[in-house]
Amino acid sequence: MDTSEGLEGAILGHSDAQRCVHSSFSPASSSWLEGQGNVSGVVTCSGEKNKKLHCFATWKNLSGVVQVVQQGCWLDDVNCYDRTECEENREALGVFFCCCEGSLCNKKFSYRPISQSQITTTTKPVTARAQLLTTLMYSLLPVMAVGAVLLFSLWLYRQHKRAYPPVLVPTQHAFHIMIEEPHPPPPSPSLSQRPLQLLEVKGRGRFGCVWKAQLLSDVVAVKIFPLQPWQRVRDRVKGMATKRQRGGPHLPKGRAPPAKGAGPTPSQLRGSTRNQSGTTVWYYGLVLRSSTTVYYYTIVRCALYSGELYTQDKQSWQNEYEIFTLNGMRHENVLQFIGAERRGSHVDMELWLITAYHEKGCLTDYLKADVLSWSQVCVIAQSMSRGLAYLHEDVPGHKPAIAHRDVKSKNVLLKSNLTACIADFGLALRFEAGRSPGETHGQVGTRRYMAPEVLEGTITFHRDAFLRIDVYALALVLWELASRCTAVDGPVDEYMLPFEEEVGQHPSLEDMQEVVVHNKLRPPLRECWQKHAGLALLCETMEECWDHEAEARVSAGCVEERMVQMQRSSVSPEEAVTVVTMVTNVGYQPRESGL
């Protein structure tokens, strides 16, 4: 198959005035190009200094009819080096991609499969002796090869055993997951891997990191779950050791800091234990007694990435993928799912989730930097509660009810018009007709947002109980909105997380139990909020959502209706225009809920 297009236009470029044919076609089935129409022409490329640029073309072969998907400039790619013609020799389910170097090199593109030459063999008569020798050779060589591999493996094992104590050997369970467990079914829809380019890291969390990425002409978000448990142990320990080499308040009095370049290494591991919260703590150096130096403890207490966390990463990706691909999950207030991929193999494998990208980021970061007008509070509160109400809704034959189980401002993303969408379904639980949710559900979620019954461990395992837990957390997010609202006179306080004044930024489970369960405290509601009709209704809704008795809480659907009513109760424009003193987080270190 060979085709060419005489098209001219522009996308990217290069400082050497390299030019590429540019065109884009918007078929009805292509969601990422929808609405752009046909564009064609020649573009002079421009790009980063000291970076190569190339031309590319993607096309489809539909029953012998060639259909151009897109042509244009391509970022620095080693696969395109020294290729003067745009040729593809591999077929990818009817979609083809090629890249090349040189001006207008993508004007002509073609598919040239690698032909396998016919190998002609000549049979010659052989003697019985030659046949015997051939049989022995082919029989003994595999046996000798297997023996050599076994001997080499034994040598590696002994070397590893001398270098690392037995406690560092990954558990049988971890290796079972890595090697023997069958892979999940391939994600659908699948994405061609080469057009997806990672641009910059936008956030990190317990699962891995979120990247801003380019998918053809669209910007998307890529959530990456790395599956390298033991490599992550060493990298994390090394980083923590470097961080603490300066000494400081973590070093006990009378104890000199270690020499530059010193610090614990995996070979210095002496034992492990578990602290009160159940986190495994690994001890390095001579840490074998109660007089352990704080220096070594602070280095290693969060350094463990064992098979257990590896399993959680994989399960989180699998669960989020399954939730996203349920029928009826497309909703304007639920993060849009684009696709999923598995990159690499074995210990280098990464699991990717590709979703829509929202430049304004999560609600937490937005509230740190900006205050909200009353109309903005209404838009965010309405859309957020609408998204949660839709998740909780059970539509027979269309969509099961879904409990999010990790509702927090960090998992609420803001679109360009400030409408909200719910994200992160790694802990979500779906309730399908005829299937029990099970009897083994631990204390999952973010501790700061856990409902009293979760902190106490007294939750009943039925659908409504899980949905009420989400409603409790929703109330705390509504409080965060109110705390940064300018609708009333007076200064707007610096942004704080719920209960941050009582338990700080990184509360333990015991801290939250003391504050929420035993003392029955909730975030404070300012008196001036009661003077504003809309904020007064918002406060009343919050109190009915975070009630200590789960059965007394209103539903997410009821909250959505309240938010509509709240906007109608807003003050007049004259009353809403108020000069306030604003305290923002500019210059402050970003604060994470962390747990």
ABEGO torsion letter per residue (X at the ends): XBBBBBBBEBBBBBAAGBBBBBBBBBBAABAAABGAEBBBEBBBBBBBBGBBBBBBBBBBBBGGBBBBABBEBBBBBAAABGBABBBBABBBGGBBBBBBBEBGAAABBBBBBBBBBBBBBBBBBBBAAAAAAAAAAAAAAAAAAAAAAAAAAAAAAAAAAAABBAAABBBAAAAAAAAABBBBBBBOBBBBAAABBBABBABBBAAEBBBBBBBEABBBBBBBBBBBAAAAAAAAAAAAAAAAAAEEAABBBGBBBBBBGBEBBAAABAEBBBBAAGBBBBBBEABABAABBAAAAAAAAAABBBAAAAAAAAAAAAAAAAAAABBGABBAABBBBAEBBBBEBEAABBBBBBBBBBAAEBAAAAAAABBBBAAAAAAAAAAAAAAAAAAABBBBGABBBBBAGABBAAABBBBAAGBBBBBGAAABBBBBBGBBAEABBBBBEBAAABBAAAAAGABBBBAAAAAAAAAAAAAAAAAAAAAABAABBEBBBBBBBBGAAAAEABBBAAAAAAAAAAAGBBBBBBAAAAABAAAAAAAAAAAAAABABAAABBBAAAAAAAAAAAAAABBBAAAABBBBBBBBABGBBBBBAGX
